[in-house]
Amino acid sequence: MKLSRRDGIFLVIILALITVLVLNRGSEQGKPLPADDAHRPFSEALARGADRETTEQGCVRCHATAARPLPPGHPPKEQCLFCHRPAPATR
C-alpha cells in the first residue's frame, strides 16, 4: 500500500502533534506540597482517602489571608491539589 503525498503530510503533522504533547506533559505542574508541619496534616488526610475538595478548604484558610498570600497570576485557590501534589505521608 502506497501512501499519497497528502497522507504523508497528515502523518507528519499527527506525529509532530503527539511529540509536542508528550514533551509538554506536566510542564504546568506546580511545586509539590511542602513537607512541613503546616502542610503535613493535608498530605496525611489525602493518604487516608480524604476528599480532595474538603482537604483544599484547609488551604484556603491560610492562603486567603495576607500572612500567606498567593503569588500574582496564581490560578484559583479552590483547586490547589490539581497542580500541587501532596508529599508522601511519613510516620
N, CA, C and O atoms as a CHARMM CRD file, in Angstrom:
* protein
*
  364
    1    1 MET  N      0.84700  -1.18100   0.00000 PROA 1      0.00000
    2    1 MET  CA     0.00000   0.00000   0.00000 PROA 1      0.00000
    3    1 MET  C      0.89300   1.24400   0.00000 PROA 1      0.00000
    4    1 MET  O      1.74700   1.41200   0.87000 PROA 1      0.00000
    5    2 LYS  N      0.68300   2.08400  -0.96300 PROA 2      0.00000
    6    2 LYS  CA     1.48400   3.28900  -1.10300 PROA 2      0.00000
    7    2 LYS  C      0.72100   4.47700  -0.52700 PROA 2      0.00000
    8    2 LYS  O     -0.47000   4.65400  -0.78200 PROA 2      0.00000
    9    3 LEU  N      1.44100   5.29300   0.26300 PROA 3      0.00000
   10    3 LEU  CA     0.83200   6.49400   0.83200 PROA 3      0.00000
   11    3 LEU  C      0.93400   7.63900  -0.16700 PROA 3      0.00000
   12    3 LEU  O      1.96000   7.81500  -0.82500 PROA 3      0.00000
   13    4 SER  N     -0.11500   8.39700  -0.26800 PROA 4      0.00000
   14    4 SER  CA    -0.07100   9.57600  -1.13500 PROA 4      0.00000
   15    4 SER  C      0.67600  10.69300  -0.39900 PROA 4      0.00000
   16    4 SER  O      0.91800  10.60900   0.80500 PROA 4      0.00000
   17    5 ARG  N      1.02500  11.71600  -1.13200 PROA 5      0.00000
   18    5 ARG  CA     1.71400  12.87300  -0.53500 PROA 5      0.00000
   19    5 ARG  C      0.85400  13.47700   0.57000 PROA 5      0.00000
   20    5 ARG  O      1.36400  13.85200   1.62600 PROA 5      0.00000
   21    6 ARG  N     -0.42300  13.56800   0.32900 PROA 6      0.00000
   22    6 ARG  CA    -1.35900  14.13400   1.31000 PROA 6      0.00000
   23    6 ARG  C     -1.37400  13.29200   2.59000 PROA 6      0.00000
   24    6 ARG  O     -1.38100  13.84300   3.69100 PROA 6      0.00000
   25    7 ASP  N     -1.37900  11.96400   2.45200 PROA 7      0.00000
   26    7 ASP  CA    -1.35800  11.08300   3.62000 PROA 7      0.00000
   27    7 ASP  C     -0.04500  11.23500   4.39200 PROA 7      0.00000
   28    7 ASP  O     -0.03500  11.21200   5.62300 PROA 7      0.00000
   29    8 GLY  N      1.05300  11.38900   3.66400 PROA 8      0.00000
   30    8 GLY  CA     2.35600  11.57200   4.30800 PROA 8      0.00000
   31    8 GLY  C      2.41600  12.85200   5.12200 PROA 8      0.00000
   32    8 GLY  O      2.93000  12.86100   6.24000 PROA 8      0.00000
   33    9 ILE  N      1.88800  13.93500   4.55800 PROA 9      0.00000
   34    9 ILE  CA     1.85400  15.21600   5.27000 PROA 9      0.00000
   35    9 ILE  C      0.97600  15.10000   6.51300 PROA 9      0.00000
   36    9 ILE  O      1.33800  15.59100   7.58200 PROA 9      0.00000
   37   10 PHE  N     -0.16200  14.45900   6.37100 PROA 10     0.00000
   38   10 PHE  CA    -1.05800  14.26200   7.50800 PROA 10     0.00000
   39   10 PHE  C     -0.35200  13.46700   8.60900 PROA 10     0.00000
   40   10 PHE  O     -0.45600  13.81600   9.78500 PROA 10     0.00000
   41   11 LEU  N      0.35500  12.41800   8.24300 PROA 11     0.00000
   42   11 LEU  CA     1.06400  11.58100   9.20400 PROA 11     0.00000
   43   11 LEU  C      2.15100  12.37500   9.92800 PROA 11     0.00000
   44   11 LEU  O      2.31300  12.24000  11.14100 PROA 11     0.00000
   45   12 VAL  N      2.89200  13.19800   9.19200 PROA 12     0.00000
   46   12 VAL  CA     3.94200  14.02500   9.80000 PROA 12     0.00000
   47   12 VAL  C      3.32900  15.01300  10.79100 PROA 12     0.00000
   48   12 VAL  O      3.87300  15.21100  11.87800 PROA 12     0.00000
   49   13 ILE  N      2.21700  15.62900  10.43500 PROA 13     0.00000
   50   13 ILE  CA     1.55500  16.58400  11.32900 PROA 13     0.00000
   51   13 ILE  C      1.08100  15.88600  12.59800 PROA 13     0.00000
   52   13 ILE  O      1.26900  16.41100  13.69600 PROA 13     0.00000
   53   14 ILE  N      0.47600  14.72300  12.46500 PROA 14     0.00000
   54   14 ILE  CA    -0.00800  13.97900  13.63100 PROA 14     0.00000
   55   14 ILE  C      1.15800  13.58500  14.53400 PROA 14     0.00000
   56   14 ILE  O      1.06900  13.73300  15.75200 PROA 14     0.00000
   57   15 LEU  N      2.24700  13.08700  13.95400 PROA 15     0.00000
   58   15 LEU  CA     3.41600  12.70600  14.75700 PROA 15     0.00000
   59   15 LEU  C      4.02700  13.92000  15.45800 PROA 15     0.00000
   60   15 LEU  O      4.45700  13.81500  16.60700 PROA 15     0.00000
   61   16 ALA  N      4.07000  15.06300  14.78600 PROA 16     0.00000
   62   16 ALA  CA     4.59200  16.28300  15.40300 PROA 16     0.00000
   63   16 ALA  C      3.70600  16.71400  16.56800 PROA 16     0.00000
   64   16 ALA  O      4.21000  17.11900  17.61600 PROA 16     0.00000
   65   17 LEU  N      2.40100  16.62800  16.38900 PROA 17     0.00000
   66   17 LEU  CA     1.46700  16.99300  17.45200 PROA 17     0.00000
   67   17 LEU  C      1.63400  16.07900  18.66200 PROA 17     0.00000
   68   17 LEU  O      1.66500  16.55000  19.79900 PROA 17     0.00000
   69   18 ILE  N      1.73900  14.79300  18.42400 PROA 18     0.00000
   70   18 ILE  CA     1.93200  13.84000  19.52400 PROA 18     0.00000
   71   18 ILE  C      3.24800  14.12400  20.24400 PROA 18     0.00000
   72   18 ILE  O      3.30400  14.07500  21.47200 PROA 18     0.00000
   73   19 THR  N      4.29600  14.41700  19.49800 PROA 19     0.00000
   74   19 THR  CA     5.59400  14.72900  20.10100 PROA 19     0.00000
   75   19 THR  C      5.50600  15.96100  20.99100 PROA 19     0.00000
   76   19 THR  O      6.01900  15.95400  22.11000 PROA 19     0.00000
   77   20 VAL  N      4.86500  17.01200  20.51100 PROA 20     0.00000
   78   20 VAL  CA     4.71000  18.23600  21.30100 PROA 20     0.00000
   79   20 VAL  C      3.91700  17.95000  22.57300 PROA 20     0.00000
   80   20 VAL  O      4.29200  18.41500  23.64900 PROA 20     0.00000
   81   21 LEU  N      2.84400  17.20400  22.46500 PROA 21     0.00000
   82   21 LEU  CA     2.03200  16.89200  23.64000 PROA 21     0.00000
   83   21 LEU  C      2.81200  16.07600  24.66400 PROA 21     0.00000
   84   21 LEU  O      2.70700  16.33100  25.86300 PROA 21     0.00000
   85   22 VAL  N      3.57500  15.11900  24.21900 PROA 22     0.00000
   86   22 VAL  CA     4.35700  14.28400  25.13800 PROA 22     0.00000
   87   22 VAL  C      5.45800  15.10200  25.80400 PROA 22     0.00000
   88   22 VAL  O      5.68100  14.96900  27.00800 PROA 22     0.00000
   89   23 LEU  N      6.14400  15.94100  25.04700 PROA 23     0.00000
   90   23 LEU  CA     7.23300  16.73500  25.61500 PROA 23     0.00000
   91   23 LEU  C      6.73200  17.79200  26.59000 PROA 23     0.00000
   92   23 LEU  O      7.45300  18.14900  27.52200 PROA 23     0.00000
   93   24 ASN  N      5.52600  18.29900  26.40600 PROA 24     0.00000
   94   24 ASN  CA     4.97900  19.32700  27.28700 PROA 24     0.00000
   95   24 ASN  C      4.19200  18.75800  28.45800 PROA 24     0.00000
   96   24 ASN  O      3.70700  19.51000  29.30300 PROA 24     0.00000
   97   25 ARG  N      4.06500  17.46600  28.51400 PROA 25     0.00000
   98   25 ARG  CA     3.28400  16.83800  29.57700 PROA 25     0.00000
   99   25 ARG  C      3.88800  17.19700  30.93300 PROA 25     0.00000
  100   25 ARG  O      5.07900  16.99300  31.16900 PROA 25     0.00000
  101   26 GLY  N      3.05400  17.73100  31.81400 PROA 26     0.00000
  102   26 GLY  CA     3.49800  18.05000  33.16300 PROA 26     0.00000
  103   26 GLY  C      4.22200  19.36900  33.29500 PROA 26     0.00000
  104   26 GLY  O      4.66000  19.71000  34.39400 PROA 26     0.00000
  105   27 SER  N      4.36800  20.13000  32.21800 PROA 27     0.00000
  106   27 SER  CA     5.09700  21.38500  32.31800 PROA 27     0.00000
  107   27 SER  C      4.33800  22.42500  33.12900 PROA 27     0.00000
  108   27 SER  O      4.94500  23.37800  33.61800 PROA 27     0.00000
  109   28 GLU  N      3.04300  22.27000  33.28300 PROA 28     0.00000
  110   28 GLU  CA     2.24000  23.20300  34.06000 PROA 28     0.00000
  111   28 GLU  C      2.12300  22.78100  35.52400 PROA 28     0.00000
  112   28 GLU  O      1.44200  23.43700  36.31300 PROA 28     0.00000
  113   29 GLN  N      2.78100  21.70300  35.87600 PROA 29     0.00000
  114   29 GLN  CA     2.70200  21.18700  37.23600 PROA 29     0.00000
  115   29 GLN  C      3.31300  22.20000  38.19800 PROA 29     0.00000
  116   29 GLN  O      4.40200  22.72100  37.95500 PROA 29     0.00000
  117   30 GLY  N      2.60900  22.47400  39.28800 PROA 30     0.00000
  118   30 GLY  CA     3.11400  23.39200  40.29700 PROA 30     0.00000
  119   30 GLY  C      4.12000  22.71500  41.20000 PROA 30     0.00000
  120   30 GLY  O      4.42600  21.53200  41.05100 PROA 30     0.00000
  121   31 LYS  N      4.62000  23.48300  42.13000 PROA 31     0.00000
  122   31 LYS  CA     5.54800  22.93800  43.11100 PROA 31     0.00000
  123   31 LYS  C      4.82800  21.89600  43.95800 PROA 31     0.00000
  124   31 LYS  O      3.61700  21.99100  44.15800 PROA 31     0.00000
  125   32 PRO  N      5.56500  20.89900  44.46100 PROA 32     0.00000
  126   32 PRO  CA     4.90600  19.92600  45.33900 PROA 32     0.00000
  127   32 PRO  C      4.46800  20.59100  46.63900 PROA 32     0.00000
  128   32 PRO  O      5.03200  21.60200  47.05700 PROA 32     0.00000
  129   33 LEU  N      3.47700  20.01900  47.25600 PROA 33     0.00000
  130   33 LEU  CA     3.01500  20.49700  48.55200 PROA 33     0.00000
  131   33 LEU  C      4.17700  20.37400  49.52700 PROA 33     0.00000
  132   33 LEU  O      4.76300  19.29600  49.62800 PROA 33     0.00000
  133   34 PRO  N      4.53700  21.43500  50.25100 PROA 34     0.00000
  134   34 PRO  CA     5.67900  21.34100  51.16300 PROA 34     0.00000
  135   34 PRO  C      5.47700  20.24000  52.20300 PROA 34     0.00000
  136   34 PRO  O      4.36000  19.99500  52.65800 PROA 34     0.00000
  137   35 ALA  N      6.56400  19.58900  52.56500 PROA 35     0.00000
  138   35 ALA  CA     6.51400  18.51300  53.56200 PROA 35     0.00000
  139   35 ALA  C      6.84300  19.06700  54.94500 PROA 35     0.00000
  140   35 ALA  O      7.63400  18.48100  55.68500 PROA 35     0.00000
  141   36 ASP  N      6.23000  20.20300  55.28900 PROA 36     0.00000
  142   36 ASP  CA     6.47700  20.79900  56.60000 PROA 36     0.00000
  143   36 ASP  C      5.29500  20.54300  57.53100 PROA 36     0.00000
  144   36 ASP  O      4.29800  19.93900  57.13600 PROA 36     0.00000
  145   37 ASP  N      5.42300  21.01000  58.77200 PROA 37     0.00000
  146   37 ASP  CA     4.37800  20.75800  59.77200 PROA 37     0.00000
  147   37 ASP  C      3.04200  21.39500  59.40200 PROA 37     0.00000
  148   37 ASP  O      1.98900  20.86000  59.74900 PROA 37     0.00000
  149   38 ALA  N      3.06900  22.52600  58.70400 PROA 38     0.00000
  150   38 ALA  CA     1.82200  23.20300  58.34500 PROA 38     0.00000
  151   38 ALA  C      1.03900  22.43300  57.28700 PROA 38     0.00000
  152   38 ALA  O     -0.19100  22.47700  57.27700 PROA 38     0.00000
  153   39 HSD  N      1.73400  21.73000  56.39800 PROA 39     0.00000
  154   39 HSD  CA     1.07600  21.03100  55.29200 PROA 39     0.00000
  155   39 HSD  C      0.93100  19.52800  55.51500 PROA 39     0.00000
  156   39 HSD  O      0.16000  18.86900  54.81700 PROA 39     0.00000
  157   40 ARG  N      1.66800  18.98500  56.48300 PROA 40     0.00000
  158   40 ARG  CA     1.65000  17.53600  56.71800 PROA 40     0.00000
  159   40 ARG  C      0.24800  16.98600  56.98700 PROA 40     0.00000
  160   40 ARG  O     -0.08000  15.92300  56.46000 PROA 40     0.00000
  161   41 PRO  N     -0.60000  17.66000  57.78500 PROA 41     0.00000
  162   41 PRO  CA    -1.94800  17.10800  58.01600 PROA 41     0.00000
  163   41 PRO  C     -2.75000  16.91900  56.73100 PROA 41     0.00000
  164   41 PRO  O     -3.55800  15.99500  56.63500 PROA 41     0.00000
  165   42 PHE  N     -2.53500  17.77700  55.75600 PROA 42     0.00000
  166   42 PHE  CA    -3.27400  17.66600  54.49900 PROA 42     0.00000
  167   42 PHE  C     -2.77900  16.46800  53.68600 PROA 42     0.00000
  168   42 PHE  O     -3.57800  15.73100  53.10800 PROA 42     0.00000
  169   43 SER  N     -1.45200  16.27700  53.64500 PROA 43     0.00000
  170   43 SER  CA    -0.89500  15.11400  52.94200 PROA 43     0.00000
  171   43 SER  C     -1.37000  13.82300  53.58700 PROA 43     0.00000
  172   43 SER  O     -1.71400  12.86400  52.89600 PROA 43     0.00000
  173   44 GLU  N     -1.38700  13.80200  54.92700 PROA 44     0.00000
  174   44 GLU  CA    -1.81400  12.59400  55.64000 PROA 44     0.00000
  175   44 GLU  C     -3.29900  12.32400  55.42400 PROA 44     0.00000
  176   44 GLU  O     -3.70600  11.17300  55.26600 PROA 44     0.00000
  177   45 ALA  N     -4.11000  13.38300  55.41600 PROA 45     0.00000
  178   45 ALA  CA    -5.55000  13.20400  55.19000 PROA 45     0.00000
  179   45 ALA  C     -5.80500  12.62300  53.80200 PROA 45     0.00000
  180   45 ALA  O     -6.64200  11.73500  53.64200 PROA 45     0.00000
  181   46 LEU  N     -5.09200  13.11600  52.81300 PROA 46     0.00000
  182   46 LEU  CA    -5.25400  12.58700  51.45400 PROA 46     0.00000
  183   46 LEU  C     -4.78900  11.13600  51.37100 PROA 46     0.00000
  184   46 LEU  O     -5.39300  10.32600  50.66900 PROA 46     0.00000
  185   47 ALA  N     -3.71100  10.80800  52.09100 PROA 47     0.00000
  186   47 ALA  CA    -3.21700   9.42900  52.09300 PROA 47     0.00000
  187   47 ALA  C     -4.23400   8.48100  52.73100 PROA 47     0.00000
  188   47 ALA  O     -4.31200   7.30800  52.36500 PROA 47     0.00000
  189   48 ARG  N     -5.01300   8.99600  53.68700 PROA 48     0.00000
  190   48 ARG  CA    -6.05700   8.18500  54.33200 PROA 48     0.00000
  191   48 ARG  C     -7.31100   8.09300  53.47600 PROA 48     0.00000
  192   48 ARG  O     -8.23500   7.35200  53.81200 PROA 48     0.00000
  193   49 GLY  N     -7.35400   8.83500  52.37200 PROA 49     0.00000
  194   49 GLY  CA    -8.50200   8.76400  51.47100 PROA 49     0.00000
  195   49 GLY  C     -9.48700   9.90300  51.61800 PROA 49     0.00000
  196   49 GLY  O    -10.62100   9.80400  51.15100 PROA 49     0.00000
  197   50 ALA  N     -9.07300  10.99000  52.26400 PROA 50     0.00000
  198   50 ALA  CA    -9.96200  12.14500  52.42000 PROA 50     0.00000
  199   50 ALA  C    -10.27600  12.75100  51.05400 PROA 50     0.00000
  200   50 ALA  O     -9.49400  12.62300  50.11200 PROA 50     0.00000
  201   51 ASP  N    -11.40800  13.39900  50.96000 PROA 51     0.00000
  202   51 ASP  CA   -11.86300  14.04500  49.73600 PROA 51     0.00000
  203   51 ASP  C    -10.96600  15.23900  49.40600 PROA 51     0.00000
  204   51 ASP  O    -10.65700  16.04000  50.28800 PROA 51     0.00000
  205   52 ARG  N    -10.54700  15.36500  48.15300 PROA 52     0.00000
  206   52 ARG  CA    -9.67400  16.45500  47.72600 PROA 52     0.00000
  207   52 ARG  C    -10.30000  17.82300  47.97200 PROA 52     0.00000
  208   52 ARG  O     -9.63800  18.73200  48.47300 PROA 52     0.00000
  209   53 GLU  N    -11.57200  17.96800  47.62300 PROA 53     0.00000
  210   53 GLU  CA   -12.23100  19.27000  47.76900 PROA 53     0.00000
  211   53 GLU  C    -12.32800  19.68500  49.22900 PROA 53     0.00000
  212   53 GLU  O    -12.14600  20.85900  49.55400 PROA 53     0.00000
  213   54 THR  N    -12.61200  18.74100  50.10500 PROA 54     0.00000
  214   54 THR  CA   -12.68800  19.04600  51.53600 PROA 54     0.00000
  215   54 THR  C    -11.30800  19.42300  52.06000 PROA 54     0.00000
  216   54 THR  O    -11.17300  20.35900  52.84700 PROA 54     0.00000
  217   55 THR  N    -10.30100  18.70400  51.63000 PROA 55     0.00000
  218   55 THR  CA    -8.93200  18.97600  52.07500 PROA 55     0.00000
  219   55 THR  C     -8.47500  20.35700  51.61700 PROA 55     0.00000
  220   55 THR  O     -7.76900  21.04700  52.35300 PROA 55     0.00000
  221   56 GLU  N     -8.86600  20.76800  50.41700 PROA 56     0.00000
  222   56 GLU  CA    -8.45700  22.07400  49.89200 PROA 56     0.00000
  223   56 GLU  C     -9.04800  23.23400  50.68000 PROA 56     0.00000
  224   56 GLU  O     -8.52900  24.34800  50.60300 PROA 56     0.00000
  225   57 GLN  N    -10.10600  23.01000  51.42700 PROA 57     0.00000
  226   57 GLN  CA   -10.66500  24.07700  52.25800 PROA 57     0.00000
  227   57 GLN  C     -9.65000  24.52600  53.30500 PROA 57     0.00000
  228   57 GLN  O     -9.64500  25.68600  53.71700 PROA 57     0.00000
  229   58 GLY  N     -8.79400  23.60300  53.73200 PROA 58     0.00000
  230   58 GLY  CA    -7.72200  23.96600  54.65400 PROA 58     0.00000
  231   58 GLY  C     -6.70100  24.88000  54.00700 PROA 58     0.00000
  232   58 GLY  O     -6.13200  25.74100  54.67700 PROA 58     0.00000
  233   59 CYS  N     -6.46100  24.71000  52.72700 PROA 59     0.00000
  234   59 CYS  CA    -5.52200  25.57800  52.00600 PROA 59     0.00000
  235   59 CYS  C     -6.03600  27.02000  52.02000 PROA 59     0.00000
  236   59 CYS  O     -5.28300  27.96200  52.26600 PROA 59     0.00000
  237   60 VAL  N     -7.31500  27.16600  51.75300 PROA 60     0.00000
  238   60 VAL  CA    -7.92000  28.49500  51.65600 PROA 60     0.00000
  239   60 VAL  C     -7.88200  29.20900  53.00200 PROA 60     0.00000
  240   60 VAL  O     -7.73800  30.43100  53.05100 PROA 60     0.00000
  241   61 ARG  N     -8.01200  28.45800  54.09500 PROA 61     0.00000
  242   61 ARG  CA    -7.98900  29.09700  55.42100 PROA 61     0.00000
  243   61 ARG  C     -6.68800  29.85700  55.65100 PROA 61     0.00000
  244   61 ARG  O     -6.70900  30.94600  56.22500 PROA 61     0.00000
  245   62 CYS  N     -5.56700  29.31000  55.21800 PROA 62     0.00000
  246   62 CYS  CA    -4.28000  30.00200  55.41800 PROA 62     0.00000
  247   62 CYS  C     -3.93900  30.95000  54.26900 PROA 62     0.00000
  248   62 CYS  O     -3.51300  32.08200  54.49800 PROA 62     0.00000
  249   63 HSD  N     -4.12600  30.49000  53.04700 PROA 63     0.00000
  250   63 HSD  CA    -3.65400  31.25400  51.90000 PROA 63     0.00000
  251   63 HSD  C     -4.60600  32.36200  51.46500 PROA 63     0.00000
  252   63 HSD  O     -4.28100  33.10900  50.54200 PROA 63     0.00000
  253   64 ALA  N     -5.75200  32.49100  52.08700 PROA 64     0.00000
  254   64 ALA  CA    -6.65400  33.60400  51.77700 PROA 64     0.00000
  255   64 ALA  C     -6.29600  34.83700  52.60000 PROA 64     0.00000
  256   64 ALA  O     -6.83800  35.91700  52.37000 PROA 64     0.00000
  257   65 THR  N     -5.38700  34.68000  53.55600 PROA 65     0.00000
  258   65 THR  CA    -5.00000  35.79900  54.41400 PROA 65     0.00000
  259   65 THR  C     -3.78200  36.50800  53.83200 PROA 65     0.00000
  260   65 THR  O     -3.09000  35.98000  52.96100 PROA 65     0.00000
  261   66 ALA  N     -3.54200  37.70800  54.33200 PROA 66     0.00000
  262   66 ALA  CA    -2.37900  38.47400  53.88000 PROA 66     0.00000
  263   66 ALA  C     -1.07600  37.88200  54.40900 PROA 66     0.00000
  264   66 ALA  O     -0.00500  38.17400  53.87800 PROA 66     0.00000
  265   67 ALA  N     -1.15600  37.05200  55.45200 PROA 67     0.00000
  266   67 ALA  CA     0.05300  36.45800  56.03200 PROA 67     0.00000
  267   67 ALA  C      0.73200  35.49200  55.05900 PROA 67     0.00000
  268   67 ALA  O      1.96000  35.41700  55.01800 PROA 67     0.00000
  269   68 ARG  N     -0.05700  34.75400  54.27700 PROA 68     0.00000
  270   68 ARG  CA     0.48900  33.79000  53.30500 PROA 68     0.00000
  271   68 ARG  C     -0.20100  33.97800  51.95700 PROA 68     0.00000
  272   68 ARG  O     -0.94000  33.10000  51.51000 PROA 68     0.00000
  273   69 PRO  N      0.03600  35.11400  51.30900 PROA 69     0.00000
  274   69 PRO  CA    -0.66200  35.36000  50.03600 PROA 69     0.00000
  275   69 PRO  C     -0.12100  34.47500  48.91800 PROA 69     0.00000
  276   69 PRO  O      1.01600  34.00600  48.96000 PROA 69     0.00000
  277   70 LEU  N     -0.95400  34.26800  47.93900 PROA 70     0.00000
  278   70 LEU  CA    -0.53700  33.53200  46.74300 PROA 70     0.00000
  279   70 LEU  C      0.17000  34.50100  45.79900 PROA 70     0.00000
  280   70 LEU  O     -0.13400  35.69400  45.81300 PROA 70     0.00000
  281   71 PRO  N      1.10300  34.02100  44.98100 PROA 71     0.00000
  282   71 PRO  CA     1.80600  34.92100  44.06300 PROA 71     0.00000
  283   71 PRO  C      0.87100  35.49700  43.00400 PROA 71     0.00000
  284   71 PRO  O     -0.17700  34.91700  42.71800 PROA 71     0.00000
  285   72 PRO  N      1.24300  36.63200  42.42300 PROA 72     0.00000
  286   72 PRO  CA     0.41200  37.22700  41.36700 PROA 72     0.00000
  287   72 PRO  C      0.25200  36.26000  40.19400 PROA 72     0.00000
  288   72 PRO  O      1.19800  35.56400  39.82500 PROA 72     0.00000
  289   73 GLY  N     -0.93200  36.22100  39.61900 PROA 73     0.00000
  290   73 GLY  CA    -1.20200  35.35700  38.48000 PROA 73     0.00000
  291   73 GLY  C     -1.44900  33.90800  38.84500 PROA 73     0.00000
  292   73 GLY  O     -1.55700  33.05500  37.96300 PROA 73     0.00000
  293   74 HSD  N     -1.54000  33.61700  40.13600 PROA 74     0.00000
  294   74 HSD  CA    -1.78700  32.23800  40.57800 PROA 74     0.00000
  295   74 HSD  C     -3.20700  31.83800  40.19800 PROA 74     0.00000
  296   74 HSD  O     -4.11700  32.65900  40.31200 PROA 74     0.00000
  297   75 PRO  N     -3.42500  30.60100  39.75000 PROA 75     0.00000
  298   75 PRO  CA    -4.77900  30.14800  39.40000 PROA 75     0.00000
  299   75 PRO  C     -5.70500  30.15100  40.62000 PROA 75     0.00000
  300   75 PRO  O     -5.24200  30.36700  41.74000 PROA 75     0.00000
  301   76 PRO  N     -6.98900  29.91700  40.42200 PROA 76     0.00000
  302   76 PRO  CA    -7.93900  29.93000  41.54100 PROA 76     0.00000
  303   76 PRO  C     -7.48400  29.01700  42.67300 PROA 76     0.00000
  304   76 PRO  O     -7.06100  27.88400  42.44700 PROA 76     0.00000
  305   77 LYS  N     -7.58000  29.53400  43.89100 PROA 77     0.00000
  306   77 LYS  CA    -7.07600  28.76600  45.02300 PROA 77     0.00000
  307   77 LYS  C     -8.01700  27.66600  45.48200 PROA 77     0.00000
  308   77 LYS  O     -7.72300  26.97600  46.45800 PROA 77     0.00000
  309   78 GLU  N     -9.13400  27.48800  44.80700 PROA 78     0.00000
  310   78 GLU  CA   -10.04800  26.40400  45.16400 PROA 78     0.00000
  311   78 GLU  C     -9.60900  25.07900  44.55100 PROA 78     0.00000
  312   78 GLU  O    -10.21800  24.04700  44.83000 PROA 78     0.00000
  313   79 GLN  N     -8.58100  25.08400  43.73300 PROA 79     0.00000
  314   79 GLN  CA    -8.14700  23.87600  43.03300 PROA 79     0.00000
  315   79 GLN  C     -6.66500  23.60500  43.28900 PROA 79     0.00000
  316   79 GLN  O     -5.91900  23.29900  42.35900 PROA 79     0.00000
  317   80 CYS  N     -6.24900  23.71400  44.52300 PROA 80     0.00000
  318   80 CYS  CA    -4.82800  23.59400  44.88200 PROA 80     0.00000
  319   80 CYS  C     -4.20800  22.27300  44.45700 PROA 80     0.00000
  320   80 CYS  O     -3.11600  22.23900  43.89100 PROA 80     0.00000
  321   81 LEU  N     -4.92200  21.18000  44.73800 PROA 81     0.00000
  322   81 LEU  CA    -4.32700  19.85500  44.58000 PROA 81     0.00000
  323   81 LEU  C     -4.38600  19.32600  43.15000 PROA 81     0.00000
  324   81 LEU  O     -3.99600  18.18500  42.90000 PROA 81     0.00000
  325   82 PHE  N     -4.87000  20.14100  42.20700 PROA 82     0.00000
  326   82 PHE  CA    -4.74400  19.76500  40.80100 PROA 82     0.00000
  327   82 PHE  C     -3.29100  19.92800  40.37100 PROA 82     0.00000
  328   82 PHE  O     -2.78100  19.12700  39.58800 PROA 82     0.00000
  329   83 CYS  N     -2.63300  20.95000  40.87300 PROA 83     0.00000
  330   83 CYS  CA    -1.24400  21.22000  40.49600 PROA 83     0.00000
  331   83 CYS  C     -0.24400  20.79100  41.56300 PROA 83     0.00000
  332   83 CYS  O      0.80000  20.22200  41.24400 PROA 83     0.00000
  333   84 HSD  N     -0.55600  21.05800  42.81800 PROA 84     0.00000
  334   84 HSD  CA     0.36600  20.77400  43.91100 PROA 84     0.00000
  335   84 HSD  C      0.11700  19.37400  44.44400 PROA 84     0.00000
  336   84 HSD  O     -0.88300  19.12400  45.11800 PROA 84     0.00000
  337   85 ARG  N      1.02400  18.47100  44.14200 PROA 85     0.00000
  338   85 ARG  CA     0.89400  17.08700  44.59500 PROA 85     0.00000
  339   85 ARG  C      1.35900  16.98300  46.03800 PROA 85     0.00000
  340   85 ARG  O      2.39100  17.54900  46.40000 PROA 85     0.00000
  341   86 PRO  N      0.60900  16.26800  46.86200 PROA 86     0.00000
  342   86 PRO  CA     0.99800  16.14500  48.27200 PROA 86     0.00000
  343   86 PRO  C      2.27200  15.33000  48.43900 PROA 86     0.00000
  344   86 PRO  O      2.57400  14.43200  47.65200 PROA 86     0.00000
  345   87 ALA  N      3.00600  15.67400  49.48600 PROA 87     0.00000
  346   87 ALA  CA     4.20200  14.90600  49.83300 PROA 87     0.00000
  347   87 ALA  C      3.76500  13.56800  50.40500 PROA 87     0.00000
  348   87 ALA  O      2.68700  13.47600  50.99300 PROA 87     0.00000
  349   88 PRO  N      4.57100  12.53700  50.24700 PROA 88     0.00000
  350   88 PRO  CA     4.20200  11.24300  50.83100 PROA 88     0.00000
  351   88 PRO  C      4.08700  11.35500  52.34600 PROA 88     0.00000
  352   88 PRO  O      4.91300  12.00100  52.99100 PROA 88     0.00000
  353   89 ALA  N      3.06800  10.73000  52.90800 PROA 89     0.00000
  354   89 ALA  CA     2.86500  10.75800  54.36100 PROA 89     0.00000
  355   89 ALA  C      3.96500   9.95300  55.03400 PROA 89     0.00000
  356   89 ALA  O      4.28000   8.83700  54.62200 PROA 89     0.00000
  357   90 THR  N      4.54000  10.53600  56.07400 PROA 90     0.00000
  358   90 THR  CA     5.59400   9.84100  56.82100 PROA 90     0.00000
  359   90 THR  C      5.09800   9.53500  58.21800 PROA 90     0.00000
  360   90 THR  O      4.29700  10.27200  58.79300 PROA 90     0.00000
  361   91 ARG  N      5.58800   8.44400  58.74300 PROA 91     0.00000
  362   91 ARG  CA     5.18400   8.05700  60.10400 PROA 91     0.00000
  363   91 ARG  C      6.39300   7.87400  60.95900 PROA 91     0.00000
  364   91 ARG  O      6.27100   7.54800  62.14000 PROA 91     0.00000
